[in-house]
Amino acid sequence: MKGTLVLTWILIIYRSQIAVQSQYYSEILPYDPQPVKVTNLHFYLHETLNGQNPTAVNIAQANLTNNSSVPFATLAAVDDILKIGPEDNSEVIGNAQGLGLLLAGNTTTGVMYSDFGFTAGKFNGSSISIFSRNTIIEPGREVAVVGGRGKFRMAKGFALLTTYFLNATAVIIEFNVTVIHY
């Protein structure tokens, strides 16, 4: 009995030493907040729906909607071009790559995830990420900026979208983006 009690105390002391010695190292640093920056961006997204080089392609669709005129449950991959202006000969400043899920009800609605990467100018190498509901047929709408990289690290904000041009083969959307970042 006495040997068991001694062994128990040895194990308790040993166990407490392991807990103390295995704690991680941490250094407390003073909080030094970075100044918040607000950047306003203005550009046009050019999307080609069919033809020689489409920039948006349907990659999946639910079987039950193949005969429907409304593209319910259609998943599309996009690699759209970002330009300074709505004209075809405007300067290319980047591209938007991502996925769009088309939904339907009384109005056509989509859910979009896109990474808007900038390949020219002041924000070359940076991008913003948009993940939001998008009421596609509304002439003006708002989507959420949920992140970014490069100069837009830890971004948040919103984008106001206006359909500039829409037909069966092409879409041009004007983006006015307000990005809050560090």
N, C-alpha and C positions, 0 to 999 in steps of 0.2 A: 504494500500500500504506500509506504514511504517512498519507494523507488518510482512508483507511478506518479506521485505528486511532484517529485523532483523533475521527472521527465516532462510532465505537463508544463511546469514553469520554464524549463529550458526551451521547449517548443514555442511557448508564448513569446518569450524574449527574442528568440531567433526570428519568429514571424514578424515581430514589430521592427526589427532591424532591416529585414528585407523591404518592408513597405517604405521605410525612411530612405534607404539607399537607392530605391528604384524610381523616385520621383523625377519628373522631367525638369530640365533647366528652363527657367523663364526669367527674362529681364524686363522690368517694367520701364517703358519709355514714356515720356510725356506726349500727350496728344497734340499733334501739330496738323490741324486741318488744312487741306489744300483749298485754295480759292475756287469757288464755284464759277464755271464759265457757262454762258448761254450763247449758243451759236444758231443762227438762222440760215437755213439752206433753201435754195430755190433751184429746181431742176425739173426735167421732163423725162418720164419713163416711156420708152418706145417698145411696143410689143407687137410681134408679127405672129398671127394666128395660123397661117398656112402659107403654102407657096414653097419656094426653093429652100429657104432657110428659116423655118419657124423658130421663134424664141419661147413659145409656150406649147407644150405637147401634153395631151391627155395620156396618163400612164396607167390609170385604173378607173373602172366604173362598175357600180353595182349592177348585177344581171337584171334585176327587176325594173330598171329604168332605161334600158336600151331603146325602147319604143317611145319614150317620152320626149316631148319637145323641150322640157325643162331638164337641164343636166344635173339632176339630183344625185348626190354622192359620187361626184367625179373628182378624181385627184389629178392635178396637173403639175408638171415640173416646169419651172421657168428659168430662163437665163436672158433677161431683158437688158436692153441698152439704156444707159442714163446719159442724157445730153443736156447741154446748157439751154437749148431752145427747142421749140416744137418742130422746126424744119428738119428735113432729112439730112441736110448738109451741116447741121449744127455740130459743134465740137463734142466729142465723146468724152465724158468725165468718169465713167465707171460702168458697172453692171449690177443688176439685182438678180441674185440667184436664190431659189427656194422652192417652196411648194404652195399650192393653193388648193383648197378643198371647196368645191362648189356645192352649195346647199340650196334648197328651194322651199318656198312657201308661197305666200301672196306676192313676195318680191324676191328677186334673185339675190342671195347673200353668199358670201364666201368667207372662209377663214384663211388668212394668209400668214405664212412664215417666210420672210425674205431677209437676206443679208445684202445690204446696199454697200458694195465695195467701191471705193473711189480710187481711180487709177491715174488721175492727173490733178494738177493744181496743188493748192495749199493742204488738202487732206489726202494726198496720195498715200496709199497704204493703210488708210483707216477705213472703218466701216461702221454702219449702224444696223441694228437688228430690229425688225418690225414683226410683231406677232399679235394679230388682232382680228376682230370681226370686220368685214368689209362689205358694206351694202353696195354691190357692184353697179347697179343701175341708177343709183342716186347720183345726180350731177356733182354734188359736193358732199364729202364725208370726212370722217376723222378716224385715224388708226393710231395705235400706241407704239412708241419707240421703247423697247424693253432692254436694250443693251448696246454695246459697241466695243470696238477695239481700236488700238492705235491712239490717235488724238481724241477719240470718243470713248475712252475707257470708262466704264461704270456709267454709261449714258442712260438717260431716261428722257421722256418727252412725248411729243405728239407730232403727227403729220396731217396736214389738211390736204386732201386730194380733190382735184377737180378734173372731170373728164373733159379733155380738150378736143379729142377726135375719137370717133368710134364707128367702125363699119365691120363687115364680115371678115376682113383680112388683117386689119390693123387697129391698134388702140394706142392713143397717146394720152398720158395722164400727167397733169401738172402737180408737182409736190412742193408744198411750202412746209418745211420741217423746222420745228423748234427743238433743239437738243440741249439738255442740261447735263454737263459733264465736268470732270476735274482735270 
